[in-house]
Structure formats: C-alpha cells, structure tokens
Amino acid sequence: MRMNISVRIKFFSGIDKELKLNNYNPTTGITMDIPSGKRLKWTLKTAGMKTFSNYAFFRNGERIGLWAKLRDGDEVSCLKPSGGG
C-alpha cells in the first residue's frame, strides 16, 4: 500500500498564468498530495504543465531534474531562467 506525500509547488516567471491557475499566490504556491515515489515530471504534468524544456526546477533551494523523486514536505520552485548583465 502506497502512502501519499504532500509537496508544495511554486510557479514563477508567469508560469502560473500559462497554467491558468485561479487565485494563485506565489508566496504560498500550491500544495499537492501525491503518491509516494512519484517524480517531479509526473507531479508537474498532474498540475497541468505540458512542456518542460524551458524551465529550471529547484527542490528546497537545490537544482533538480525532472526525474528526481519527490519526498514528503518538499518545496519545488519552477521558473524560466533569464540572463542579464
């Protein structure tokens, strides 16, 4: 029997608008209860993301890839990398 875990996903750089999230608050993000052992890509697809190549993902402040398995209490930030100078 699989347990569910709770993760918080925060979308930045206008990603929330692309996903059409109503009443989205970037300070709190969204909380998702997902089956234990699921990877970031599965979780983001469940949240409505369709493409992933133009984004950077961080778990608890550290860069991760789409195949990273999420753990209970993780906070994931999704953003579009930008350059400047």
N, CA, C and O atoms as a Maestro MAE file, in Angstrom:
{
 s_m_m2io_version
 :::
 2.0.0
}

f_m_ct {
 s_m_title
 :::
 protein
 m_atom[340] {
  # First column is atom index #
  i_m_mmod_type
  r_m_x_coord
  r_m_y_coord
  r_m_z_coord
  i_m_residue_number
  s_m_chain_name
  s_m_pdb_residue_name
  s_m_pdb_atom_name
  i_m_atomic_number
  :::
  1 25 0.843 -1.179 0.000 1 A "MET " " N  " 7
  2 3 0.000 0.000 0.000 1 A "MET " " CA " 6
  3 2 0.891 1.246 0.000 1 A "MET " " C  " 6
  4 15 1.774 1.392 0.845 1 A "MET " " O  " 8
  5 25 0.647 2.124 -0.946 2 A "ARG " " N  " 7
  6 3 1.440 3.352 -1.060 2 A "ARG " " CA " 6
  7 2 0.833 4.456 -0.211 2 A "ARG " " C  " 6
  8 15 -0.386 4.602 -0.118 2 A "ARG " " O  " 8
  9 25 1.706 5.216 0.396 3 A "MET " " N  " 7
  10 3 1.266 6.381 1.155 3 A "MET " " CA " 6
  11 2 1.306 7.602 0.249 3 A "MET " " C  " 6
  12 15 2.036 7.634 -0.741 3 A "MET " " O  " 8
  13 25 0.522 8.588 0.596 4 A "ASN " " N  " 7
  14 3 0.611 9.869 -0.088 4 A "ASN " " CA " 6
  15 2 1.586 10.763 0.657 4 A "ASN " " C  " 6
  16 15 1.756 10.655 1.871 4 A "ASN " " O  " 8
  17 25 2.216 11.643 -0.093 5 A "ILE " " N  " 7
  18 3 3.078 12.664 0.485 5 A "ILE " " CA " 6
  19 2 2.537 14.022 0.064 5 A "ILE " " C  " 6
  20 15 1.771 14.125 -0.894 5 A "ILE " " O  " 8
  21 25 2.936 15.052 0.780 6 A "SER " " N  " 7
  22 3 2.498 16.413 0.478 6 A "SER " " CA " 6
  23 2 3.700 17.227 0.012 6 A "SER " " C  " 6
  24 15 4.733 17.266 0.681 6 A "SER " " O  " 8
  25 25 3.556 17.877 -1.142 7 A "VAL " " N  " 7
  26 3 4.612 18.741 -1.669 7 A "VAL " " CA " 6
  27 2 4.013 20.095 -2.028 7 A "VAL " " C  " 6
  28 15 2.834 20.199 -2.370 7 A "VAL " " O  " 8
  29 25 4.838 21.122 -1.946 8 A "ARG " " N  " 7
  30 3 4.407 22.472 -2.314 8 A "ARG " " CA " 6
  31 2 5.121 22.848 -3.604 8 A "ARG " " C  " 6
  32 15 6.337 22.698 -3.717 8 A "ARG " " O  " 8
  33 25 4.359 23.338 -4.573 9 A "ILE " " N  " 7
  34 3 4.915 23.750 -5.862 9 A "ILE " " CA " 6
  35 2 4.698 25.251 -6.016 9 A "ILE " " C  " 6
  36 15 3.581 25.743 -5.862 9 A "ILE " " O  " 8
  37 25 5.771 25.971 -6.319 10 A "LYS " " N  " 7
  38 3 5.680 27.412 -6.555 10 A "LYS " " CA " 6
  39 2 6.071 27.697 -8.000 10 A "LYS " " C  " 6
  40 15 7.112 27.248 -8.479 10 A "LYS " " O  " 8
  41 25 5.222 28.445 -8.676 11 A "PHE " " N  " 7
  42 3 5.455 28.805 -10.077 11 A "PHE " " CA " 6
  43 2 5.817 30.283 -10.160 11 A "PHE " " C  " 6
  44 15 5.120 31.126 -9.595 11 A "PHE " " O  " 8
  45 25 6.892 30.598 -10.855 12 A "PHE " " N  " 7
  46 3 7.349 31.974 -11.032 12 A "PHE " " CA " 6
  47 2 7.465 32.280 -12.520 12 A "PHE " " C  " 6
  48 15 7.248 31.403 -13.356 12 A "PHE " " O  " 8
  49 25 7.806 33.514 -12.850 13 A "SER " " N  " 7
  50 3 8.062 33.951 -14.233 13 A "SER " " CA " 6
  51 2 6.834 33.822 -15.123 13 A "SER " " C  " 6
  52 15 6.966 33.632 -16.332 13 A "SER " " O  " 8
  53 25 5.640 33.922 -14.542 14 A "GLY " " N  " 7
  54 3 4.414 33.859 -15.331 14 A "GLY " " CA " 6
  55 2 3.930 32.456 -15.649 14 A "GLY " " C  " 6
  56 15 2.956 32.295 -16.385 14 A "GLY " " O  " 8
  57 25 4.586 31.439 -15.112 15 A "ILE " " N  " 7
  58 3 4.164 30.062 -15.378 15 A "ILE " " CA " 6
  59 2 2.748 29.834 -14.862 15 A "ILE " " C  " 6
  60 15 1.969 29.113 -15.485 15 A "ILE " " O  " 8
  61 25 2.411 30.444 -13.729 16 A "ASP " " N  " 7
  62 3 1.054 30.283 -13.184 16 A "ASP " " CA " 6
  63 2 -0.004 30.786 -14.162 16 A "ASP " " C  " 6
  64 15 -1.090 30.213 -14.252 16 A "ASP " " O  " 8
  65 25 0.310 31.854 -14.895 17 A "LYS " " N  " 7
  66 3 -0.643 32.375 -15.887 17 A "LYS " " CA " 6
  67 2 -0.786 31.409 -17.063 17 A "LYS " " C  " 6
  68 15 -1.886 31.216 -17.582 17 A "LYS " " O  " 8
  69 25 0.328 30.801 -17.484 18 A "GLU " " N  " 7
  70 3 0.277 29.806 -18.560 18 A "GLU " " CA " 6
  71 2 -0.581 28.605 -18.159 18 A "GLU " " C  " 6
  72 15 -1.265 28.013 -18.994 18 A "GLU " " O  " 8
  73 25 -0.536 28.254 -16.878 19 A "LEU " " N  " 7
  74 3 -1.313 27.115 -16.378 19 A "LEU " " CA " 6
  75 2 -2.751 27.502 -16.035 19 A "LEU " " C  " 6
  76 15 -3.576 26.649 -15.707 19 A "LEU " " O  " 8
  77 25 -3.038 28.816 -16.118 20 A "LYS " " N  " 7
  78 3 -4.376 29.331 -15.812 20 A "LYS " " CA " 6
  79 2 -4.822 28.946 -14.402 20 A "LYS " " C  " 6
  80 15 -5.941 28.477 -14.195 20 A "LYS " " O  " 8
  81 25 -3.925 29.151 -13.439 21 A "LEU " " N  " 7
  82 3 -4.258 28.877 -12.046 21 A "LEU " " CA " 6
  83 2 -5.023 30.065 -11.478 21 A "LEU " " C  " 6
  84 15 -4.502 31.180 -11.448 21 A "LEU " " O  " 8
  85 25 -6.229 29.840 -11.038 22 A "ASN " " N  " 7
  86 3 -7.059 30.904 -10.471 22 A "ASN " " CA " 6
  87 2 -6.631 31.204 -9.040 22 A "ASN " " C  " 6
  88 15 -6.320 30.296 -8.268 22 A "ASN " " O  " 8
  89 25 -6.620 32.486 -8.698 23 A "ASN " " N  " 7
  90 3 -6.298 32.939 -7.340 23 A "ASN " " CA " 6
  91 2 -4.957 32.400 -6.847 23 A "ASN " " C  " 6
  92 15 -4.805 32.083 -5.668 23 A "ASN " " O  " 8
  93 25 -3.986 32.297 -7.756 24 A "TYR " " N  " 7
  94 3 -2.676 31.771 -7.387 24 A "TYR " " CA " 6
  95 2 -1.906 32.790 -6.566 24 A "TYR " " C  " 6
  96 15 -1.868 33.971 -6.912 24 A "TYR " " O  " 8
  97 25 -1.296 32.341 -5.487 25 A "ASN " " N  " 7
  98 3 -0.467 33.186 -4.639 25 A "ASN " " CA " 6
  99 2 0.964 32.641 -4.688 25 A "ASN " " C  " 6
  100 15 1.221 31.556 -4.166 25 A "ASN " " O  " 8
  101 25 1.903 33.376 -5.306 26 A "PRO " " N  " 7
  102 3 3.271 32.860 -5.438 26 A "PRO " " CA " 6
  103 2 3.996 32.697 -4.101 26 A "PRO " " C  " 6
  104 15 4.984 31.966 -4.020 26 A "PRO " " O  " 8
  105 25 3.523 33.360 -3.068 27 A "THR " " N  " 7
  106 3 4.145 33.211 -1.756 27 A "THR " " CA " 6
  107 2 3.879 31.829 -1.171 27 A "THR " " C  " 6
  108 15 4.760 31.222 -0.561 27 A "THR " " O  " 8
  109 25 2.655 31.339 -1.363 28 A "THR " " N  " 7
  110 3 2.296 30.035 -0.797 28 A "THR " " CA " 6
  111 2 2.345 28.910 -1.821 28 A "THR " " C  " 6
  112 15 2.495 27.749 -1.442 28 A "THR " " O  " 8
  113 25 2.222 29.225 -3.113 29 A "GLY " " N  " 7
  114 3 2.223 28.191 -4.144 29 A "GLY " " CA " 6
  115 2 0.989 27.317 -4.046 29 A "GLY " " C  " 6
  116 15 -0.045 27.742 -3.530 29 A "GLY " " O  " 8
  117 25 1.100 26.096 -4.543 30 A "ILE " " N  " 7
  118 3 0.004 25.134 -4.417 30 A "ILE " " CA " 6
  119 2 0.532 23.908 -3.680 30 A "ILE " " C  " 6
  120 15 1.692 23.526 -3.836 30 A "ILE " " O  " 8
  121 25 -0.317 23.313 -2.894 31 A "THR " " N  " 7
  122 3 0.040 22.089 -2.187 31 A "THR " " CA " 6
  123 2 -0.619 20.925 -2.898 31 A "THR " " C  " 6
  124 15 -1.812 20.962 -3.200 31 A "THR " " O  " 8
  125 25 0.163 19.897 -3.161 32 A "MET " " N  " 7
  126 3 -0.357 18.710 -3.836 32 A "MET " " CA " 6
  127 2 -0.087 17.482 -2.980 32 A "MET " " C  " 6
  128 15 1.011 17.309 -2.452 32 A "MET " " O  " 8
  129 25 -1.087 16.644 -2.850 33 A "ASP " " N  " 7
  130 3 -0.912 15.334 -2.229 33 A "ASP " " CA " 6
  131 2 -0.732 14.336 -3.360 33 A "ASP " " C  " 6
  132 15 -1.621 14.157 -4.193 33 A "ASP " " O  " 8
  133 25 0.417 13.691 -3.382 34 A "ILE " " N  " 7
  134 3 0.752 12.770 -4.473 34 A "ILE " " CA " 6
  135 2 1.189 11.428 -3.884 34 A "ILE " " C  " 6
  136 15 1.585 11.361 -2.720 34 A "ILE " " O  " 8
  137 25 1.119 10.369 -4.677 35 A "PRO " " N  " 7
  138 3 1.609 9.074 -4.183 35 A "PRO " " CA " 6
  139 2 3.116 9.119 -3.922 35 A "PRO " " C  " 6
  140 15 3.871 9.729 -4.678 35 A "PRO " " O  " 8
  141 25 3.528 8.478 -2.866 36 A "SER " " N  " 7
  142 3 4.948 8.376 -2.537 36 A "SER " " CA " 6
  143 2 5.707 7.741 -3.700 36 A "SER " " C  " 6
  144 15 5.218 6.803 -4.330 36 A "SER " " O  " 8
  145 25 6.899 8.254 -3.979 37 A "GLY " " N  " 7
  146 3 7.738 7.694 -5.036 37 A "GLY " " CA " 6
  147 2 7.560 8.349 -6.392 37 A "GLY " " C  " 6
  148 15 8.254 7.984 -7.341 37 A "GLY " " O  " 8
  149 25 6.648 9.307 -6.514 38 A "LYS " " N  " 7
  150 3 6.437 9.964 -7.808 38 A "LYS " " CA " 6
  151 2 7.566 10.947 -8.086 38 A "LYS " " C  " 6
  152 15 8.172 11.508 -7.173 38 A "LYS " " O  " 8
  153 25 7.825 11.134 -9.359 39 A "ARG " " N  " 7
  154 3 8.898 12.027 -9.798 39 A "ARG " " CA " 6
  155 2 8.342 13.418 -10.113 39 A "ARG " " C  " 6
  156 15 7.134 13.610 -10.255 39 A "ARG " " O  " 8
  157 25 9.259 14.378 -10.216 40 A "LEU " " N  " 7
  158 3 8.871 15.755 -10.479 40 A "LEU " " CA " 6
  159 2 8.066 15.871 -11.764 40 A "LEU " " C  " 6
  160 15 7.047 16.561 -11.782 40 A "LEU " " O  " 8
  161 25 8.492 15.217 -12.835 41 A "LYS " " N  " 7
  162 3 7.793 15.344 -14.118 41 A "LYS " " CA " 6
  163 2 6.336 14.903 -13.994 41 A "LYS " " C  " 6
  164 15 5.446 15.588 -14.500 41 A "LYS " " O  " 8
  165 25 6.075 13.789 -13.339 42 A "TRP " " N  " 7
  166 3 4.706 13.303 -13.146 42 A "TRP " " CA " 6
  167 2 3.888 14.338 -12.378 42 A "TRP " " C  " 6
  168 15 2.740 14.614 -12.724 42 A "TRP " " O  " 8
  169 25 4.487 14.904 -11.337 43 A "THR " " N  " 7
  170 3 3.788 15.875 -10.498 43 A "THR " " CA " 6
  171 2 3.445 17.129 -11.293 43 A "THR " " C  " 6
  172 15 2.333 17.645 -11.181 43 A "THR " " O  " 8
  173 25 4.384 17.625 -12.092 44 A "LEU " " N  " 7
  174 3 4.130 18.826 -12.887 44 A "LEU " " CA " 6
  175 2 3.086 18.571 -13.968 44 A "LEU " " C  " 6
  176 15 2.269 19.447 -14.251 44 A "LEU " " O  " 8
  177 25 3.101 17.390 -14.574 45 A "LYS " " N  " 7
  178 3 2.051 17.044 -15.545 45 A "LYS " " CA " 6
  179 2 0.687 17.052 -14.866 45 A "LYS " " C  " 6
  180 15 -0.289 17.545 -15.432 45 A "LYS " " O  " 8
  181 25 0.621 16.512 -13.666 46 A "THR " " N  " 7
  182 3 -0.624 16.488 -12.903 46 A "THR " " CA " 6
  183 2 -1.101 17.908 -12.604 46 A "THR " " C  " 6
  184 15 -2.304 18.162 -12.552 46 A "THR " " O  " 8
  185 25 -0.159 18.835 -12.408 47 A "ALA " " N  " 7
  186 3 -0.506 20.237 -12.145 47 A "ALA " " CA " 6
  187 2 -0.909 20.980 -13.413 47 A "ALA " " C  " 6
  188 15 -1.405 22.103 -13.332 47 A "ALA " " O  " 8
  189 25 -0.705 20.373 -14.589 48 A "GLY " " N  " 7
  190 3 -1.133 20.991 -15.839 48 A "GLY " " CA " 6
  191 2 -0.036 21.410 -16.791 48 A "GLY " " C  " 6
  192 15 -0.333 21.891 -17.884 48 A "GLY " " O  " 8
  193 25 1.234 21.242 -16.412 49 A "MET " " N  " 7
  194 3 2.325 21.615 -17.319 49 A "MET " " CA " 6
  195 2 2.397 20.627 -18.472 49 A "MET " " C  " 6
  196 15 2.243 19.420 -18.283 49 A "MET " " O  " 8
  197 25 2.635 21.157 -19.671 50 A "LYS " " N  " 7
  198 3 2.718 20.304 -20.857 50 A "LYS " " CA " 6
  199 2 4.132 20.250 -21.437 50 A "LYS " " C  " 6
  200 15 4.518 19.254 -22.049 50 A "LYS " " O  " 8
  201 25 4.900 21.321 -21.243 51 A "THR " " N  " 7
  202 3 6.282 21.360 -21.730 51 A "THR " " CA " 6
  203 2 7.204 21.673 -20.557 51 A "THR " " C  " 6
  204 15 6.802 22.321 -19.591 51 A "THR " " O  " 8
  205 25 8.442 21.205 -20.656 52 A "PHE " " N  " 7
  206 3 9.353 21.328 -19.526 52 A "PHE " " CA " 6
  207 2 10.734 21.858 -19.900 52 A "PHE " " C  " 6
  208 15 11.518 22.196 -19.012 52 A "PHE " " O  " 8
  209 25 11.050 21.938 -21.190 53 A "SER " " N  " 7
  210 3 12.424 22.220 -21.603 53 A "SER " " CA " 6
  211 2 12.876 23.650 -21.337 53 A "SER " " C  " 6
  212 15 14.079 23.905 -21.282 53 A "SER " " O  " 8
  213 25 11.959 24.580 -21.171 54 A "ASN " " N  " 7
  214 3 12.348 25.979 -20.988 54 A "ASN " " CA " 6
  215 2 12.345 26.421 -19.533 54 A "ASN " " C  " 6
  216 15 12.319 27.619 -19.252 54 A "ASN " " O  " 8
  217 25 12.370 25.480 -18.613 55 A "TYR " " N  " 7
  218 3 12.232 25.817 -17.203 55 A "TYR " " CA " 6
  219 2 13.391 25.267 -16.380 55 A "TYR " " C  " 6
  220 15 14.074 24.325 -16.782 55 A "TYR " " O  " 8
  221 25 13.590 25.880 -15.218 56 A "ALA " " N  " 7
  222 3 14.543 25.382 -14.224 56 A "ALA " " CA " 6
  223 2 13.740 24.991 -12.988 56 A "ALA " " C  " 6
  224 15 12.753 25.640 -12.641 56 A "ALA " " O  " 8
  225 25 14.181 23.919 -12.329 57 A "PHE " " N  " 7
  226 3 13.451 23.398 -11.177 57 A "PHE " " CA " 6
  227 2 14.388 23.283 -9.980 57 A "PHE " " C  " 6
  228 15 15.528 22.837 -10.106 57 A "PHE " " O  " 8
  229 25 13.888 23.689 -8.825 58 A "PHE " " N  " 7
  230 3 14.661 23.648 -7.591 58 A "PHE " " CA " 6
  231 2 13.828 22.991 -6.499 58 A "PHE " " C  " 6
  232 15 12.645 23.287 -6.339 58 A "PHE " " O  " 8
  233 25 14.466 22.093 -5.751 59 A "ARG " " N  " 7
  234 3 13.815 21.475 -4.599 59 A "ARG " " CA " 6
  235 2 14.536 21.962 -3.353 59 A "ARG " " C  " 6
  236 15 15.734 21.741 -3.181 59 A "ARG " " O  " 8
  237 25 13.784 22.626 -2.493 60 A "ASN " " N  " 7
  238 3 14.345 23.130 -1.239 60 A "ASN " " CA " 6
  239 2 15.633 23.919 -1.493 60 A "ASN " " C  " 6
  240 15 16.586 23.842 -0.718 60 A "ASN " " O  " 8
  241 25 15.642 24.685 -2.600 61 A "GLY " " N  " 7
  242 3 16.765 25.556 -2.920 61 A "GLY " " CA " 6
  243 2 17.865 24.943 -3.767 61 A "GLY " " C  " 6
  244 15 18.793 25.648 -4.162 61 A "GLY " " O  " 8
  245 25 17.789 23.649 -4.057 62 A "GLU " " N  " 7
  246 3 18.822 22.995 -4.865 62 A "GLU " " CA " 6
  247 2 18.259 22.576 -6.211 62 A "GLU " " C  " 6
  248 15 17.139 22.074 -6.294 62 A "GLU " " O  " 8
  249 25 19.037 22.784 -7.264 63 A "ARG " " N  " 7
  250 3 18.607 22.451 -8.625 63 A "ARG " " CA " 6
  251 2 18.354 20.953 -8.759 63 A "ARG " " C  " 6
  252 15 19.156 20.141 -8.297 63 A "ARG " " O  " 8
  253 25 17.234 20.585 -9.393 64 A "ILE " " N  " 7
  254 3 16.923 19.173 -9.626 64 A "ILE " " CA " 6
  255 2 16.448 18.985 -11.060 64 A "ILE " " C  " 6
  256 15 16.085 19.944 -11.740 64 A "ILE " " O  " 8
  257 25 16.456 17.750 -11.501 65 A "GLY " " N  " 7
  258 3 15.959 17.397 -12.820 65 A "GLY " " CA " 6
  259 2 14.549 16.830 -12.733 65 A "GLY " " C  " 6
  260 15 14.022 16.595 -11.645 65 A "GLY " " O  " 8
  261 25 13.960 16.620 -13.882 66 A "LEU " " N  " 7
  262 3 12.581 16.133 -13.953 66 A "LEU " " CA " 6
  263 2 12.414 14.727 -13.397 66 A "LEU " " C  " 6
  264 15 11.306 14.344 -13.024 66 A "LEU " " O  " 8
  265 25 13.487 13.956 -13.336 67 A "TRP " " N  " 7
  266 3 13.372 12.567 -12.881 67 A "TRP " " CA " 6
  267 2 13.611 12.416 -11.391 67 A "TRP " " C  " 6
  268 15 13.626 11.298 -10.875 67 A "TRP " " O  " 8
  269 25 13.800 13.533 -10.689 68 A "ALA " " N  " 7
  270 3 14.002 13.468 -9.240 68 A "ALA " " CA " 6
  271 2 12.729 12.990 -8.550 68 A "ALA " " C  " 6
  272 15 11.632 13.461 -8.851 68 A "ALA " " O  " 8
  273 25 12.889 12.052 -7.624 69 A "LYS " " N  " 7
  274 3 11.751 11.594 -6.824 69 A "LYS " " CA " 6
  275 2 11.506 12.608 -5.714 69 A "LYS " " C  " 6
  276 15 12.436 13.057 -5.043 69 A "LYS " " O  " 8
  277 25 10.252 12.954 -5.536 70 A "LEU " " N  " 7
  278 3 9.899 13.930 -4.513 70 A "LEU " " CA " 6
  279 2 9.681 13.238 -3.175 70 A "LEU " " C  " 6
  280 15 9.307 12.067 -3.107 70 A "LEU " " O  " 8
  281 25 9.930 14.006 -2.110 71 A "ARG " " N  " 7
  282 3 9.779 13.499 -0.749 71 A "ARG " " CA " 6
  283 2 8.769 14.354 0.005 71 A "ARG " " C  " 6
  284 15 8.519 15.506 -0.349 71 A "ARG " " O  " 8
  285 25 8.203 13.778 1.033 72 A "ASP " " N  " 7
  286 3 7.213 14.484 1.832 72 A "ASP " " CA " 6
  287 2 7.798 15.794 2.358 72 A "ASP " " C  " 6
  288 15 8.899 15.816 2.908 72 A "ASP " " O  " 8
  289 25 7.050 16.880 2.184 73 A "GLY " " N  " 7
  290 3 7.480 18.184 2.670 73 A "GLY " " CA " 6
  291 2 8.336 18.977 1.706 73 A "GLY " " C  " 6
  292 15 8.707 20.110 2.014 73 A "GLY " " O  " 8
  293 25 8.666 18.420 0.546 74 A "ASP " " N  " 7
  294 3 9.481 19.150 -0.429 74 A "ASP " " CA " 6
  295 2 8.773 20.413 -0.898 74 A "ASP " " C  " 6
  296 15 7.550 20.446 -1.032 74 A "ASP " " O  " 8
  297 25 9.573 21.459 -1.148 75 A "GLU " " N  " 7
  298 3 9.071 22.671 -1.786 75 A "GLU " " CA " 6
  299 2 9.814 22.806 -3.110 75 A "GLU " " C  " 6
  300 15 11.040 22.915 -3.137 75 A "GLU " " O  " 8
  301 25 9.065 22.799 -4.200 76 A "VAL " " N  " 7
  302 3 9.646 22.860 -5.539 76 A "VAL " " CA " 6
  303 2 9.331 24.215 -6.156 76 A "VAL " " C  " 6
  304 15 8.179 24.647 -6.157 76 A "VAL " " O  " 8
  305 25 10.344 24.880 -6.675 77 A "SER " " N  " 7
  306 3 10.168 26.146 -7.386 77 A "SER " " CA " 6
  307 2 10.408 25.910 -8.869 77 A "SER " " C  " 6
  308 15 11.380 25.261 -9.254 77 A "SER " " O  " 8
  309 25 9.515 26.444 -9.699 78 A "CYS " " N  " 7
  310 3 9.609 26.317 -11.155 78 A "CYS " " CA " 6
  311 2 9.729 27.718 -11.731 78 A "CYS " " C  " 6
  312 15 8.906 28.585 -11.437 78 A "CYS " " O  " 8
  313 25 10.747 27.943 -12.547 79 A "LEU " " N  " 7
  314 3 10.910 29.265 -13.135 79 A "LEU " " CA " 6
  315 2 11.575 29.175 -14.492 79 A "LEU " " C  " 6
  316 15 12.182 28.167 -14.853 79 A "LEU " " O  " 8
  317 25 11.440 30.263 -15.228 80 A "LYS " " N  " 7
  318 3 12.109 30.380 -16.524 80 A "LYS " " CA " 6
  319 2 13.447 31.066 -16.282 80 A "LYS " " C  " 6
  320 15 13.479 32.177 -15.752 80 A "LYS " " O  " 8
  321 25 14.548 30.429 -16.658 81 A "PRO " " N  " 7
  322 3 15.842 31.086 -16.482 81 A "PRO " " CA " 6
  323 2 15.925 32.339 -17.350 81 A "PRO " " C  " 6
  324 15 15.391 32.383 -18.458 81 A "PRO " " O  " 8
  325 25 16.593 33.335 -16.831 82 A "SER " " N  " 7
  326 3 16.770 34.559 -17.614 82 A "SER " " CA " 6
  327 2 18.204 35.027 -17.458 82 A "SER " " C  " 6
  328 15 18.873 34.732 -16.467 82 A "SER " " O  " 8
  329 25 18.649 35.747 -18.439 83 A "GLY " " N  " 7
  330 3 20.006 36.271 -18.403 83 A "GLY " " CA " 6
  331 2 19.970 37.786 -18.337 83 A "GLY " " C  " 6
  332 15 18.949 38.416 -18.614 83 A "GLY " " O  " 8
  333 25 21.037 38.321 -17.988 84 A "GLY " " N  " 7
  334 3 21.106 39.773 -17.920 84 A "GLY " " CA " 6
  335 2 22.528 40.200 -17.640 84 A "GLY " " C  " 6
  336 15 23.439 39.387 -17.484 84 A "GLY " " O  " 8
  337 25 22.674 41.460 -17.587 85 A "GLY " " N  " 7
  338 3 24.026 41.902 -17.314 85 A "GLY " " CA " 6
  339 2 24.074 43.357 -17.023 85 A "GLY " " C  " 6
  340 15 25.150 43.900 -16.769 85 A "GLY " " O  " 8
  :::
 }
 m_bond[339] {
  # First column is bond index #
  i_m_from
  i_m_to
  i_m_order
  :::
  1 1 2 1
  2 2 3 1
  3 3 4 2
  4 3 5 1
  5 5 6 1
  6 6 7 1
  7 7 8 2
  8 7 9 1
  9 9 10 1
  10 10 11 1
  11 11 12 2
  12 11 13 1
  13 13 14 1
  14 14 15 1
  15 15 16 2
  16 15 17 1
  17 17 18 1
  18 18 19 1
  19 19 20 2
  20 19 21 1
  21 21 22 1
  22 22 23 1
  23 23 24 2
  24 23 25 1
  25 25 26 1
  26 26 27 1
  27 27 28 2
  28 27 29 1
  29 29 30 1
  30 30 31 1
  31 31 32 2
  32 31 33 1
  33 33 34 1
  34 34 35 1
  35 35 36 2
  36 35 37 1
  37 37 38 1
  38 38 39 1
  39 39 40 2
  40 39 41 1
  41 41 42 1
  42 42 43 1
  43 43 44 2
  44 43 45 1
  45 45 46 1
  46 46 47 1
  47 47 48 2
  48 47 49 1
  49 49 50 1
  50 50 51 1
  51 51 52 2
  52 51 53 1
  53 53 54 1
  54 54 55 1
  55 55 56 2
  56 55 57 1
  57 57 58 1
  58 58 59 1
  59 59 60 2
  60 59 61 1
  61 61 62 1
  62 62 63 1
  63 63 64 2
  64 63 65 1
  65 65 66 1
  66 66 67 1
  67 67 68 2
  68 67 69 1
  69 69 70 1
  70 70 71 1
  71 71 72 2
  72 71 73 1
  73 73 74 1
  74 74 75 1
  75 75 76 2
  76 75 77 1
  77 77 78 1
  78 78 79 1
  79 79 80 2
  80 79 81 1
  81 81 82 1
  82 82 83 1
  83 83 84 2
  84 83 85 1
  85 85 86 1
  86 86 87 1
  87 87 88 2
  88 87 89 1
  89 89 90 1
  90 90 91 1
  91 91 92 2
  92 91 93 1
  93 93 94 1
  94 94 95 1
  95 95 96 2
  96 95 97 1
  97 97 98 1
  98 98 99 1
  99 99 100 2
  100 99 101 1
  101 101 102 1
  102 102 103 1
  103 103 104 2
  104 103 105 1
  105 105 106 1
  106 106 107 1
  107 107 108 2
  108 107 109 1
  109 109 110 1
  110 110 111 1
  111 111 112 2
  112 111 113 1
  113 113 114 1
  114 114 115 1
  115 115 116 2
  116 115 117 1
  117 117 118 1
  118 118 119 1
  119 119 120 2
  120 119 121 1
  121 121 122 1
  122 122 123 1
  123 123 124 2
  124 123 125 1
  125 125 126 1
  126 126 127 1
  127 127 128 2
  128 127 129 1
  129 129 130 1
  130 130 131 1
  131 131 132 2
  132 131 133 1
  133 133 134 1
  134 134 135 1
  135 135 136 2
  136 135 137 1
  137 137 138 1
  138 138 139 1
  139 139 140 2
  140 139 141 1
  141 141 142 1
  142 142 143 1
  143 143 144 2
  144 143 145 1
  145 145 146 1
  146 146 147 1
  147 147 148 2
  148 147 149 1
  149 149 150 1
  150 150 151 1
  151 151 152 2
  152 151 153 1
  153 153 154 1
  154 154 155 1
  155 155 156 2
  156 155 157 1
  157 157 158 1
  158 158 159 1
  159 159 160 2
  160 159 161 1
  161 161 162 1
  162 162 163 1
  163 163 164 2
  164 163 165 1
  165 165 166 1
  166 166 167 1
  167 167 168 2
  168 167 169 1
  169 169 170 1
  170 170 171 1
  171 171 172 2
  172 171 173 1
  173 173 174 1
  174 174 175 1
  175 175 176 2
  176 175 177 1
  177 177 178 1
  178 178 179 1
  179 179 180 2
  180 179 181 1
  181 181 182 1
  182 182 183 1
  183 183 184 2
  184 183 185 1
  185 185 186 1
  186 186 187 1
  187 187 188 2
  188 187 189 1
  189 189 190 1
  190 190 191 1
  191 191 192 2
  192 191 193 1
  193 193 194 1
  194 194 195 1
  195 195 196 2
  196 195 197 1
  197 197 198 1
  198 198 199 1
  199 199 200 2
  200 199 201 1
  201 201 202 1
  202 202 203 1
  203 203 204 2
  204 203 205 1
  205 205 206 1
  206 206 207 1
  207 207 208 2
  208 207 209 1
  209 209 210 1
  210 210 211 1
  211 211 212 2
  212 211 213 1
  213 213 214 1
  214 214 215 1
  215 215 216 2
  216 215 217 1
  217 217 218 1
  218 218 219 1
  219 219 220 2
  220 219 221 1
  221 221 222 1
  222 222 223 1
  223 223 224 2
  224 223 225 1
  225 225 226 1
  226 226 227 1
  227 227 228 2
  228 227 229 1
  229 229 230 1
  230 230 231 1
  231 231 232 2
  232 231 233 1
  233 233 234 1
  234 234 235 1
  235 235 236 2
  236 235 237 1
  237 237 238 1
  238 238 239 1
  239 239 240 2
  240 239 241 1
  241 241 242 1
  242 242 243 1
  243 243 244 2
  244 243 245 1
  245 245 246 1
  246 246 247 1
  247 247 248 2
  248 247 249 1
  249 249 250 1
  250 250 251 1
  251 251 252 2
  252 251 253 1
  253 253 254 1
  254 254 255 1
  255 255 256 2
  256 255 257 1
  257 257 258 1
  258 258 259 1
  259 259 260 2
  260 259 261 1
  261 261 262 1
  262 262 263 1
  263 263 264 2
  264 263 265 1
  265 265 266 1
  266 266 267 1
  267 267 268 2
  268 267 269 1
  269 269 270 1
  270 270 271 1
  271 271 272 2
  272 271 273 1
  273 273 274 1
  274 274 275 1
  275 275 276 2
  276 275 277 1
  277 277 278 1
  278 278 279 1
  279 279 280 2
  280 279 281 1
  281 281 282 1
  282 282 283 1
  283 283 284 2
  284 283 285 1
  285 285 286 1
  286 286 287 1
  287 287 288 2
  288 287 289 1
  289 289 290 1
  290 290 291 1
  291 291 292 2
  292 291 293 1
  293 293 294 1
  294 294 295 1
  295 295 296 2
  296 295 297 1
  297 297 298 1
  298 298 299 1
  299 299 300 2
  300 299 301 1
  301 301 302 1
  302 302 303 1
  303 303 304 2
  304 303 305 1
  305 305 306 1
  306 306 307 1
  307 307 308 2
  308 307 309 1
  309 309 310 1
  310 310 311 1
  311 311 312 2
  312 311 313 1
  313 313 314 1
  314 314 315 1
  315 315 316 2
  316 315 317 1
  317 317 318 1
  318 318 319 1
  319 319 320 2
  320 319 321 1
  321 321 322 1
  322 322 323 1
  323 323 324 2
  324 323 325 1
  325 325 326 1
  326 326 327 1
  327 327 328 2
  328 327 329 1
  329 329 330 1
  330 330 331 1
  331 331 332 2
  332 331 333 1
  333 333 334 1
  334 334 335 1
  335 335 336 2
  336 335 337 1
  337 337 338 1
  338 338 339 1
  339 339 340 2
  :::
 }
}
